[in-house]
């Protein structure tokens, strides 16, 4: 292997694939990054066995070859080099990679590329395209609601349903449910449903650059792997096996009281209340009061702690229905309010022991359900 590339390109590539390098592993080679020549480009690959990221950078290739070297060591060394041309050289049967840049040189001991875990190829199956901006928004509005504990593996993933020209993403952890619908650029012929690991989706969200327009999505025929393809990047992930709860049945279809408020004001009031809620199980109380003919209604957001004290904040609300009281975990409210793009949001309630439904006003493609906390009023 003999090639040259730019320091900034190699540094960027290593940073991108570095997201998939294993941290704690029983297979030491997954701490390495695979470097392999691919026509006139250098391909970088890393995997933690759950997902694999491949990234291509432009290079002047004089001699083909492949090697795996410790990812952290190579990344730190390349990042410390000046912004100049880097020469990579590997003898035909050698295992030591020579890295030269300006007046710096390193020799890094590697492991044969044949020992690197094979990266799955996903070529056939369900295939479609999605706009990058739409997918980024969809992931950011659902991924935080996935469970972090492994006790129910299906809840650690994001459920994706493909049906004709629509993709429905949902995540739930037993206390909240987020559902986002986005259009597909290419309609799918057959209905399909898969569960994507939430960690993979969070990484994909970080990797999708603003300049990209579309991302290709392919699910293999036996629904065990999914591939996301961008311009110079491919991310392959294992899928979570199991059956996701029927989330349509978990969304209340009616309400008694509906309050429409400003998102920024609701978020500020909830964050303020959460300061006092820390010692009180994170409980934030919401009271919705109609204004009648006198003027707008109000939403009162409060929290109290036996030791710290209490606080109360009031914001204007357009109220439809009778007075309502409901309590939530403050973190669940701030999580969802923090990802909304619309300026106004509706909170729909049926009673203090029924789930609250949060819907951005003006967007029909997102709904968030939060279970209430039981308190003495």
C-alpha positions in Angstrom: 0.0 0.0 0.0 1.3 3.4 -1.0 -0.7 6.5 -1.2 -0.9 10.2 -0.3 -3.9 12.3 0.9 -4.5 15.6 2.7 -4.2 15.8 6.5 -7.5 17.6 6.9 -9.3 15.0 4.8 -7.8 12.1 6.7 -8.5 13.8 10.1 -12.1 14.3 9.1 -12.5 10.8 7.9 -11.0 9.3 11.1 -13.3 11.5 13.2 -16.4 10.2 11.4 -15.5 6.5 11.4 -14.2 6.9 15.0 -17.9 7.1 16.2 -18.1 3.3 15.4 -14.9 2.2 17.0 -15.6 -0.2 19.9 -14.8 1.1 23.4 -15.3 -1.9 25.6 -14.9 -5.1 23.6 -13.8 -8.7 23.8 -12.5 -8.5 20.2 -9.4 -6.3 20.3 -9.3 -5.7 16.5 -12.6 -3.7 16.8 -10.4 -1.0 18.5 -8.7 -0.6 15.1 -9.6 1.2 12.0 -9.4 -0.5 8.6 -7.5 1.4 5.8 -8.0 0.0 2.4 -7.4 1.4 -1.1 -10.6 1.6 -3.3 -9.8 2.6 -6.8 -8.4 6.2 -6.5 -9.7 6.7 -3.0 -8.9 5.6 0.6 -11.6 3.8 2.4 -11.7 4.0 6.2 -13.9 1.5 8.1 -14.7 1.0 11.8 -17.2 -1.3 13.6 -18.3 -2.1 17.1 -20.2 -5.2 15.7 -23.6 -3.4 16.2 -22.9 -0.8 13.5 -20.2 -0.1 10.9 -19.2 3.2 9.3 -17.3 3.4 6.0 -16.0 6.7 4.7 -14.1 7.5 1.5 -11.6 10.3 1.0 -9.7 11.4 -2.1 -6.2 10.0 -2.4 -3.4 9.5 -4.9 -3.0 5.8 -4.8 0.3 4.3 -6.2 0.0 0.8 -4.7 -3.1 -1.1 -3.5 -3.2 -2.6 -0.1 -5.1 -2.8 3.3 -4.2 -2.8 7.0 -5.9 -2.2 10.3 -4.2 0.1 12.9 -5.3 1.3 16.4 -7.9 3.9 15.7 -7.2 6.2 18.7 -3.4 6.2 18.1 -3.7 7.0 14.4 -6.4 9.7 15.0 -4.4 11.5 17.7 -1.3 11.4 15.6 -3.0 12.7 12.4 -4.8 15.4 14.4 -1.4 16.7 15.7 0.1 17.0 12.3 0.3 20.2 10.2 -2.3 20.8 7.4 -0.1 19.3 4.7 0.1 16.2 2.5 0.3 12.8 4.3 2.1 9.8 2.8 1.0 6.3 3.9 3.3 3.5 3.1 2.9 -0.2 3.9 5.4 -2.9 2.6 3.8 -5.7 0.6 3.9 -8.3 3.3 4.5 -5.9 6.3 2.3 -5.1 9.2 3.9 -1.7 10.1 2.3 1.4 8.5 4.6 4.4 7.9 2.9 7.8 8.2 4.8 10.8 7.0 3.8 14.5 6.9 6.1 17.4 6.5 9.0 16.7 9.0 7.0 14.3 11.1 7.1 10.5 10.7 5.6 7.6 12.6 5.6 3.8 12.2 2.4 2.2 13.6 2.1 -1.5 14.2 -1.1 -3.0 12.7 -3.0 -6.2 12.3 -3.7 -7.9 9.0 -6.9 -6.7 7.3 -8.1 -10.3 6.8 -8.7 -10.5 10.6 -11.1 -7.5 10.5 -14.8 -8.4 11.0 -16.5 -8.6 7.6 -18.7 -5.6 7.0 -22.2 -6.7 5.9 -23.3 -5.7 2.4 -26.9 -4.7 2.1 -27.7 -4.7 -1.6 -31.2 -6.0 -2.0 -34.4 -5.7 -0.1 -36.5 -2.6 0.7 -34.9 0.5 -0.8 -36.0 4.1 -0.6 -34.7 7.7 -0.4 -35.4 10.4 2.2 -34.5 14.1 2.4 -31.7 14.6 4.9 -33.3 17.6 6.6 -36.6 15.7 7.1 -34.8 12.6 8.5 -32.6 14.8 10.8 -35.7 16.5 12.2 -37.5 13.1 12.6 -34.7 11.5 14.4 -34.2 14.4 16.8 -37.9 14.4 17.6 -38.1 10.7 18.6 -34.7 9.3 19.5 -34.6 10.8 23.0 -37.8 8.9 24.0 -36.2 5.4 23.4 -35.4 3.4 26.5 -31.7 3.2 27.7 -32.1 0.1 29.9 -31.8 -3.2 28.1 -34.6 -5.0 30.1 -36.9 -4.7 27.0 -34.6 -4.6 24.0 -37.3 -3.5 21.5 -37.8 -0.3 23.5 -34.0 0.6 23.0 -34.7 1.1 19.3 -36.6 3.4 17.0 -39.5 1.7 15.2 -39.7 2.5 11.5 -42.7 1.7 9.4 -42.4 2.1 5.6 -45.7 2.3 3.8 -46.1 3.6 0.3 -44.7 7.2 0.4 -44.5 7.5 4.2 -42.0 6.6 6.9 -43.4 6.6 10.5 -40.8 6.6 13.3 -41.7 5.9 16.9 -39.8 5.5 20.2 -41.1 4.8 23.7 -39.6 3.9 27.1 -42.8 3.0 29.0 -43.3 6.6 30.3 -43.5 8.5 27.0 -44.1 7.9 23.3 -42.9 10.0 20.3 -44.2 9.5 16.8 -43.0 11.4 13.7 -44.1 10.9 10.1 -42.0 12.0 7.1 -42.4 11.6 3.3 -40.3 9.2 1.3 -38.7 10.5 -2.0 -39.2 7.0 -3.5 -42.4 5.1 -2.4 -41.9 1.5 -1.3 -43.8 -1.3 -3.0 -44.3 -3.5 0.1 -45.1 -2.5 3.7 -42.3 -3.1 6.1 -41.5 -2.5 9.8 -38.0 -2.6 11.4 -36.6 -1.5 14.8 -33.3 0.5 14.4 -31.0 0.8 17.5 -31.5 4.3 19.0 -27.7 4.7 19.4 -27.3 4.1 15.6 -29.9 6.7 14.9 -28.2 9.3 17.1 -24.9 8.7 15.3 -26.6 8.9 11.9 -28.0 12.3 13.0 -24.5 13.6 13.8 -23.1 12.3 10.5 -25.6 13.8 8.2 -24.0 17.0 6.9 -26.0 20.1 6.1 -24.8 20.1 2.5 -26.3 16.6 1.7 -29.7 16.5 0.1 -30.9 12.9 0.3 -30.0 9.7 2.1 -30.5 6.2 0.6 -32.0 3.6 2.9 -31.9 -0.1 2.2 -33.2 -2.9 4.5 -32.0 -6.4 3.7 -34.6 -9.1 2.8 -34.6 -10.9 6.2 -34.7 -7.5 8.1 -31.6 -8.1 10.1 -29.6 -5.1 8.8 -30.2 -1.6 7.5 -27.9 0.5 5.3 -27.8 4.4 5.2 -25.8 5.7 2.2 -24.7 9.3 1.9 -22.3 10.9 -0.6 -18.9 9.6 0.8 -20.3 7.6 3.7 -22.1 4.3 4.5 -23.5 3.3 7.8 -24.6 -0.4 8.2 -26.4 -1.4 11.4 -27.9 -4.5 12.9 -31.6 -4.3 13.5 -33.3 -5.0 16.8 -35.3 -8.2 16.6 -38.8 -8.3 18.2 -42.2 -6.7 18.0 -42.6 -3.0 18.8 -45.8 -2.1 20.7 -48.8 -0.9 18.6 -48.2 2.8 19.2 -51.4 3.9 17.5 -53.4 2.4 20.3 -51.4 4.3 22.9 -52.3 7.8 21.6 -55.5 9.2 23.2 -58.0 10.1 20.5 -60.0 12.6 22.5 -59.4 15.2 25.2 -61.4 17.3 27.7 -59.1 20.3 27.9 -56.7 21.8 25.3 -54.3 24.6 26.0 -52.2 26.3 23.3 -49.1 28.1 24.6 -45.8 29.6 23.4 -43.1 26.9 23.2 -40.3 29.1 24.5 -42.4 30.3 27.4 -43.5 26.8 28.3 -39.9 25.6 28.1 -38.6 28.4 30.3 -41.3 27.9 32.9 -40.7 24.1 33.0 -37.0 24.5 33.3 -37.4 27.0 36.2 -39.8 24.6 38.0 -37.4 21.7 37.4 -34.9 23.4 39.6 -37.3 23.1 42.6 -38.5 19.7 41.4 -35.0 18.0 41.8 -35.7 16.9 45.4 -39.3 16.0 44.7 -38.9 13.2 42.2 -38.7 15.7 39.3 -42.5 16.4 39.6 -43.7 19.5 37.8 -47.4 20.4 38.2 -49.4 22.0 35.4 -52.8 23.7 36.0 -54.8 25.0 33.0 -57.4 27.6 33.7 -59.7 29.2 31.1 -59.9 32.9 31.0 -63.6 33.1 30.1 -64.7 36.3 28.4 -62.3 38.4 30.5 -59.2 37.4 28.4 -56.8 34.7 27.7 -56.5 31.7 29.9 -53.4 30.8 31.9 -51.2 27.8 32.4 -49.5 27.6 35.8 -46.4 25.5 36.1 -45.1 24.9 39.6 -42.9 22.6 41.7 -42.4 22.2 45.4 -39.8 20.4 47.6 -40.2 19.8 51.3 -36.6 21.0 51.9 -35.9 23.6 49.1 -39.2 25.4 48.9 -41.5 26.0 45.9 -41.9 28.1 42.8 -44.7 29.0 40.4 -44.7 30.4 36.9 -47.7 31.6 34.8 -47.9 31.8 31.0 -50.8 32.9 28.7 -52.8 30.1 27.1 -55.6 29.7 24.7 -57.8 27.2 26.6 -60.6 25.0 25.2 -62.4 23.1 27.9 -62.7 23.1 31.7 -59.9 23.7 34.2 -57.4 20.8 34.3 -54.7 19.6 36.6 -51.9 17.2 35.6 -48.3 16.5 36.8 -45.4 15.3 34.8 -41.7 14.5 35.2 -40.1 17.8 34.3 -37.3 16.2 32.3 -39.9 14.6 29.9 -41.5 18.0 29.2 -38.2 19.8 28.6 -37.0 17.0 26.4 -39.9 17.3 24.0 -40.3 21.1 24.1 -36.6 21.4 23.3 -36.9 19.7 19.9 -40.0 21.5 18.6 -39.5 23.8 15.6 -43.0 25.4 15.7 -43.5 28.5 17.9 -46.7 27.2 19.5 -47.7 23.9 21.1 -50.9 22.3 22.3 -51.2 20.3 25.5 -54.3 18.0 25.5 -55.5 16.4 28.7 -58.4 14.2 29.8 -57.7 14.0 33.6 -54.9 14.0 36.2 -54.4 10.2 35.7 -54.6 10.1 31.9 -51.7 10.7 29.6 -51.0 14.2 28.3 -50.6 14.7 24.6 -48.3 17.3 23.2 -48.7 18.5 19.5 -46.9 21.3 17.8 -49.5 23.7 16.3 -49.3 23.8 12.5 -47.5 20.4 12.1 -49.6 17.4 11.7 -46.7 14.9 11.5 -45.6 14.8 15.2 -47.3 13.7 18.4 -45.8 13.1 21.8 -47.6 11.3 24.7 -46.3 11.6 28.3 -47.6 9.5 31.2 -48.7 11.6 34.2 -47.2 11.5 37.7 -49.5 10.9 40.6 -49.6 13.7 43.2 -51.8 15.0 46.0 -53.3 18.2 44.8 
